Every structure is written in C-alpha cells, then in structure tokens.
C-alpha cells in the first residue's frame, strides 16, 4: 500500500508502507531506502 509522509515542513515522500513506529511515525520504502516520517492525513472523497 502506498503511503505519504512528511519530513519537516516542506518535504514529502511517497512509498510502500513498511511499519508503524512507537512514536506515531511510520516507515515507507522507496527502492532500497527507508524513510521515517509523520503520515499525511487521509481526506474523504
């Protein structure tokens, strides 16, 4: 499942969901790289 996270105030990353971290952040995978960040809230269509 694709998820989007924010890294700071202006940078966002979209990748494959890996796992939840204990501090409210999640890990996403982009290729071989893992990024941790705050998940972007889902909007209702």
C-alpha positions in Angstrom: 0.0 0.0 0.0 1.4 3.4 -0.9 1.6 6.0 1.9 2.8 9.6 2.0 4.8 11.0 4.9 6.2 14.5 5.7 9.8 15.1 6.5 9.9 18.5 8.0 7.6 21.3 6.8 8.1 21.2 3.1 9.4 17.8 2.0 7.1 14.8 1.5 7.9 11.2 0.4 5.6 8.6 -1.1 6.5 5.0 -0.9 5.4 1.5 0.1 4.3 1.2 3.8 6.7 -0.8 5.9 5.6 -0.5 9.6 4.4 1.8 12.4 6.9 3.2 14.8 6.2 3.7 18.5 6.3 7.5 18.3 3.5 7.9 15.8 5.7 7.9 12.8 5.7 5.3 10.0 8.4 3.8 7.7 8.0 3.8 4.0 10.3 2.2 1.4 11.4 3.9 -1.8 13.6 1.4 -3.7 16.2 0.3 -1.2 15.8 3.3 1.1 13.7 3.6 4.2 12.2 6.9 5.3 10.6 7.7 8.7 8.1 10.5 9.0 4.7 11.7 10.0 1.8 10.2 7.9 -0.3 12.6 5.9 -3.9 12.6 7.0 -6.3 10.9 4.6 -9.1 13.0 3.0 -12.6 11.8 2.3 -13.5 11.8 -1.3 
